[in-house]
Amino acid sequence: MAHKKFSPIFHIALILGVIILTIPALMVRGGDLEFGAGWDALLFGLAILGAAFMLSWAAEVSEMDISQGFALALLALVAVLPEYAVDMVFAWKAGQDPSFAPLALANMTGANRLLIGVGWPTVMVIYFLRTRKKTLQLDDAHSTEIFYLTCATVYAFSIPFKNSLSLLDAAVLIAIFGAYIIRTIRSGTEEPELVGPAAMVGALRPMYRRLWTILFFLYSAVIIFFSAEPFAESLVAFGRQSGWDEFLLVQWLAPLASEAPEFLVASIWATRRHVQAALGALISSKVNQWTLLVGTLPIVYSIACGKISALPLDFRQDHEIWLTAGQSIFAVAILANRRISWYGAVLLAVLFAAQLIFTEIRMEVLAIYIAFAVLILIRDRKHLLPAAKIGLKFK
């Protein structure tokens, strides 16, 4: 396995820096420090950011012991655990206070659209700058992510029509995620190229490597456990005190902490010409957010309610899910032939910016997403069945 040269001192300092990033939040949680809601949200957000970096390092190192496909799925899963934690807090609180229900899906929809609207174009920009190539052709193996992302996206379009997210939805989405994981476990293995602290840990003897990986996972879990709820509460309190829309704060500020390490890892991989792994990790993250994350929300909500219940969706959340699904169906249409071009990436970025800046035209943007998706799927219709067969094929 090839590792890039690295300075152990630098990477040890980086690990210590990430740990230091989490300490103020622990002190606030323990009552040793006291600030206002805005500062609390910042400190807990930084702690979650530090935990997310540790999770990404641990997941990268774990690639050495499991199949590449499963490793990408695992990396995608653990990289967004902070996002899971925040969403679970809102789903739990919604079961006790209905005013939190509109926030339960806010973080998820924001993170989903950031992944495709910012993450994918960023990888393509780096790829173009490094190679001057305007089109990226993906391997057949990525048909798996594309197929299951398509399944989840098609199902997601039905959710707003019911104005709720039920346990039936949970069963369907979690089943899609389970099928995806089984498929990736059976994929082939490939030696990863680790970067940063992950490379330093990966160079250790197997026993020490696995020990450090476990320590990273455990420390991150502790930080997330102690930070997720106060982070969510601080964001809401800051929104109410400042007059800012708390829904938008949860939707766009919270994912910045959970998605930043994943974007950084993908960018580093793309810079080192591992662009397929970079884009594959972002696609896999989208799959698990669209399936497992959304599917667990009504389960947590029902537990909080003490009975089988469906998480209610208001008019705004219905639109958010439709817009997220529209962006997703456009994205999978672009990848239907396992190829993404520079103009496809530009469209993803431009339409994301349009719906973010001009909120009054969001449903018009949804219509554009669907129209472009239909046109592309008609153009590439001969690739659809072969791609689906590859995505379903078990090795």
C-alpha positions in Angstrom: 0.0 0.0 0.0 1.4 3.4 -1.0 1.4 6.3 1.4 2.3 9.8 0.6 5.2 11.2 2.6 4.1 12.9 5.8 5.5 14.4 8.9 4.5 12.5 12.0 5.0 15.6 14.2 2.7 17.7 11.9 -0.1 15.0 11.9 0.2 14.5 15.7 -0.2 18.3 16.1 -3.2 18.1 13.8 -4.8 15.4 15.9 -4.1 17.4 19.1 -5.5 20.5 17.4 -8.8 18.7 16.6 -9.0 17.5 20.3 -8.4 21.0 21.5 -11.2 22.1 19.2 -13.6 19.9 21.2 -12.6 21.0 24.7 -14.5 24.3 25.0 -17.7 22.6 24.2 -17.1 20.0 26.9 -16.4 22.8 29.4 -19.6 24.6 28.4 -21.5 21.3 28.8 -20.0 20.7 32.2 -20.9 24.2 33.4 -17.3 25.5 33.6 -18.0 28.1 30.9 -21.1 30.1 30.1 -21.8 32.1 27.0 -24.8 33.2 25.0 -26.7 31.0 22.6 -24.7 32.2 19.5 -21.4 31.4 21.1 -22.6 28.1 22.4 -23.8 27.1 18.9 -20.4 28.0 17.6 -18.5 26.1 20.2 -20.7 23.0 19.9 -20.5 23.2 16.1 -16.7 23.3 16.3 -16.7 20.3 18.6 -18.9 18.4 16.1 -16.6 19.5 13.3 -13.6 18.1 15.2 -15.5 14.8 15.9 -16.4 14.6 12.2 -12.7 14.9 11.2 -11.8 12.1 13.6 -14.6 9.9 12.2 -13.4 10.5 8.7 -9.8 9.5 9.7 -11.0 6.3 11.4 -13.2 5.4 8.5 -10.4 5.9 6.0 -8.0 3.6 8.0 -10.7 1.0 8.2 -10.5 0.7 4.4 -7.4 -1.4 5.0 -9.4 -4.2 6.5 -12.6 -4.3 4.5 -13.7 -4.2 0.9 -13.4 -0.9 -1.0 -17.1 -0.6 -1.7 -18.1 -1.3 1.8 -15.3 1.0 3.1 -16.7 3.9 1.0 -20.2 3.1 2.3 -18.8 3.1 5.9 -16.9 6.3 5.3 -20.0 7.9 4.0 -22.0 6.7 7.0 -19.6 7.7 9.8 -18.8 11.0 8.2 -22.4 12.1 8.6 -22.9 10.6 12.1 -22.9 14.2 13.5 -25.7 15.0 11.2 -27.6 11.9 12.3 -27.2 13.0 15.9 -28.5 16.5 15.3 -31.5 15.2 13.3 -32.3 12.6 15.9 -32.3 15.3 18.6 -34.9 17.3 16.6 -37.0 14.2 15.9 -37.0 13.3 19.6 -37.9 16.8 20.7 -40.7 16.8 18.1 -42.3 13.9 19.8 -42.5 16.0 23.0 -43.0 19.5 21.5 -44.7 19.8 18.1 -42.9 23.1 17.4 -39.7 21.1 16.7 -41.3 19.0 14.0 -40.5 21.4 11.1 -36.8 21.2 12.1 -36.6 17.4 12.0 -35.8 17.3 8.3 -34.2 20.7 7.9 -30.6 19.5 8.5 -31.1 16.5 6.3 -32.4 18.4 3.3 -29.7 21.1 3.6 -26.9 18.5 3.8 -28.3 16.5 0.9 -28.4 19.5 -1.4 -24.9 20.7 -0.3 -23.5 17.3 -1.2 -24.7 17.5 -4.8 -24.8 21.2 -5.3 -21.4 21.9 -3.9 -19.6 18.6 -3.4 -19.9 17.1 -6.8 -19.1 20.3 -8.7 -16.0 20.9 -6.5 -14.7 17.4 -7.3 -15.2 18.1 -11.0 -13.5 21.5 -10.8 -10.4 19.9 -9.2 -10.5 17.1 -11.8 -10.6 19.6 -14.6 -7.8 21.7 -13.2 -5.6 18.6 -12.7 -6.3 16.9 -16.0 -7.9 19.5 -18.3 -10.5 16.8 -19.1 -14.1 18.0 -19.4 -15.7 14.6 -18.7 -15.2 12.0 -16.0 -16.1 8.4 -16.8 -16.9 6.3 -13.7 -16.2 2.6 -13.4 -19.0 0.1 -13.5 -18.7 -0.4 -9.7 -20.3 3.0 -9.2 -23.5 1.8 -10.8 -24.3 0.3 -7.4 -24.5 3.8 -5.7 -26.3 5.3 -8.7 -28.9 2.5 -8.7 -29.8 2.6 -5.0 -29.7 6.4 -5.0 -32.3 6.3 -7.9 -34.5 3.9 -5.9 -34.4 6.1 -2.8 -35.0 9.3 -4.8 -38.0 7.8 -6.7 -39.6 6.8 -3.4 -38.9 10.1 -1.8 -41.2 11.9 -4.3 -44.1 10.1 -2.7 -43.5 11.3 0.9 -44.9 14.8 0.6 -48.2 13.5 -0.8 -48.8 11.9 2.6 -47.8 15.0 4.6 -46.0 12.8 7.0 -43.0 10.4 7.4 -44.3 7.1 8.7 -42.8 3.8 9.9 -43.8 2.3 6.5 -41.5 4.9 4.9 -38.8 3.9 7.4 -39.2 0.2 6.5 -38.9 0.9 2.7 -35.9 3.3 3.0 -34.0 1.2 5.5 -34.6 -1.9 3.3 -33.0 0.0 0.4 -30.1 0.9 2.5 -29.7 -2.7 3.7 -29.7 -3.9 0.1 -27.1 -1.3 -0.8 -24.8 -2.3 2.1 -25.1 -6.0 1.3 -24.2 -5.2 -2.3 -21.1 -3.2 -1.3 -19.9 -5.8 1.2 -19.7 -8.3 -1.7 -17.7 -5.9 -3.9 -14.0 -6.3 -4.6 -11.2 -5.0 -2.4 -8.6 -2.3 -3.3 -5.7 -0.9 -1.4 -6.6 2.7 -0.4 -4.3 5.6 -0.5 -4.6 7.3 2.9 -3.9 11.0 3.5 -3.2 13.1 6.6 -3.4 11.6 10.1 -5.1 8.5 8.5 -1.9 7.8 6.6 0.1 8.0 9.8 -2.2 5.6 11.7 -2.4 3.3 8.7 1.3 2.9 8.6 1.3 1.4 12.1 1.4 -2.3 12.9 -2.1 -3.8 12.6 -2.7 -4.1 16.3 -1.8 -0.4 17.0 -3.6 0.7 13.9 -6.9 -0.9 14.9 -6.4 0.4 18.5 -6.1 4.0 17.3 -9.0 3.6 14.9 -11.2 2.4 17.8 -10.0 5.3 20.0 -10.9 7.8 17.2 -14.3 6.3 16.9 -14.9 6.3 20.7 -13.7 9.8 21.3 -15.8 11.1 18.4 -18.9 9.3 19.7 -18.4 10.9 23.1 -18.1 14.4 21.6 -21.1 13.9 19.4 -23.2 12.5 22.3 -22.4 15.5 24.5 -22.6 18.1 21.7 -25.5 17.2 19.5 -28.4 18.3 21.8 -26.9 21.6 23.0 -25.8 22.4 19.5 -29.4 21.9 18.2 -30.9 23.8 21.1 -28.4 26.7 20.8 -29.1 27.1 17.1 -32.8 27.3 17.8 -32.3 29.7 20.7 -30.0 31.9 18.7 -32.5 32.1 15.8 -35.3 33.1 18.2 -33.2 35.7 20.0 -31.7 37.3 16.9 -34.9 37.1 14.8 -33.3 34.9 12.2 -35.2 32.0 10.7 -34.2 29.0 12.9 -35.3 26.6 10.1 -32.6 28.1 7.8 -30.0 28.1 10.5 -30.6 24.4 11.1 -30.8 23.7 7.4 -27.6 25.4 6.3 -25.3 26.1 9.3 -25.6 22.7 11.0 -24.5 20.7 7.9 -21.4 22.9 7.5 -19.9 21.2 10.6 -20.9 17.6 9.6 -20.1 17.9 5.9 -16.8 19.9 6.0 -14.5 16.9 6.7 -16.1 14.8 4.0 -15.7 17.6 1.5 -12.1 18.0 2.5 -11.3 14.3 2.2 -13.0 14.2 -1.2 -11.1 17.3 -2.4 -7.8 15.7 -1.3 -8.6 12.5 -3.1 -9.5 14.4 -6.2 -6.3 16.5 -6.0 -4.3 13.2 -5.9 -6.2 12.0 -9.0 -8.4 9.6 -7.0 -11.4 11.4 -8.4 -13.6 8.3 -8.7 -13.1 7.5 -5.1 -13.8 11.1 -4.2 -17.1 11.3 -6.2 -18.0 7.8 -5.1 -17.7 8.7 -1.4 -20.0 11.7 -1.9 -22.6 9.6 -3.9 -22.5 7.0 -1.1 -23.1 9.7 1.5 -26.1 10.8 -0.4 -27.4 7.2 -0.5 -27.2 6.7 3.2 -28.7 10.2 4.0 -31.6 9.6 1.7 -32.3 6.1 3.1 -31.0 5.3 6.6 -31.1 8.9 8.0 -34.6 9.7 6.7 -35.8 6.2 7.7 -34.7 6.6 11.3 -36.5 9.9 11.9 -40.0 8.4 12.3 -38.6 5.6 14.5 -37.1 8.1 16.9 -40.2 10.2 16.8 -42.5 7.2 17.6 -40.2 6.3 20.5 -40.4 9.9 21.8 -44.2 9.9 21.5 -44.5 6.5 23.3 -46.6 5.1 20.5 -46.5 4.4 16.7 -46.7 7.8 15.1 -45.9 9.4 11.8 -43.7 12.5 11.8 -45.9 15.3 10.5 -44.7 17.4 7.6 -45.9 20.9 7.0 -46.1 22.8 3.7 -42.5 24.0 3.9 -41.1 20.6 4.6 -43.1 19.1 1.7 -41.5 21.6 -0.6 -38.0 20.9 0.9 -38.3 17.2 0.2 -39.6 17.7 -3.3 -36.8 20.2 -4.1 -34.2 17.8 -2.6 -35.7 14.9 -4.6 -35.7 17.0 -7.7 -32.1 17.8 -7.4 -31.3 14.2 -6.7 -33.2 12.9 -9.8 -31.4 15.4 -11.9 -28.1 14.2 -10.5 -28.7 10.5 -11.1 -29.9 11.3 -14.6 -26.5 13.0 -15.2 -24.8 9.8 -14.0 -27.1 7.4 -15.9 -24.3 6.6 -18.3 -21.8 6.6 -15.5 -20.3 9.9 -16.9 -20.4 13.4 -15.6 -19.4 16.4 -17.7 -18.3 19.9 -16.9 -21.6 21.4 -18.0 -23.5 18.9 -15.8 -21.5 20.0 -12.8 -22.0 23.6 -13.7 -25.8 23.1 -13.9 -25.8 21.4 -10.5 -23.9 24.3 -9.0 -25.9 27.1 -10.7 -29.3 25.6 -9.9 -28.2 25.0 -6.2 -27.1 28.6 -6.0 -30.4 29.8 -7.6 -32.7 28.0 -5.1 -30.5 29.1 -2.2 -30.4 32.8 -3.1 -33.8 33.3 -4.8 -36.0 31.4 -2.4 -39.2 32.6 -4.1 -38.4 30.5 -7.3 -37.7 27.2 -5.5 -40.6 25.4 -7.1 -39.5 26.8 -10.5 -36.1 25.3 -9.9 -37.7 22.0 -9.0 -39.5 22.1 -12.4 -36.2 22.8 -14.1 -34.5 19.8 -12.3 -37.3 17.5 -13.4 -37.4 18.8 -17.0 -33.6 18.4 -17.4 -33.7 15.0 -15.8 -36.4 13.8 -18.2 -34.5 15.1 -21.3 -31.2 13.5 -20.2 -32.9 10.2 -19.4 -34.5 10.1 -22.8 -31.2 10.9 -24.4 -29.4 8.2 -22.5 -32.2 5.7 -22.4 -30.1 2.9 -23.9 -27.7 3.1 -20.9 -30.4 2.8 -18.3 -31.1 -1.0 -18.3 -27.4 -2.1 -18.5 -26.6 0.3 -15.6 -29.4 -1.1 -13.5 -28.3 -4.6 -14.2 -24.7 -3.8 -13.1 -26.0 -2.0 -10.0 -28.1 -5.1 -9.0 -25.5 -7.7 -9.8 -24.0 -9.5 -6.8 -20.5 -10.8 -7.1 
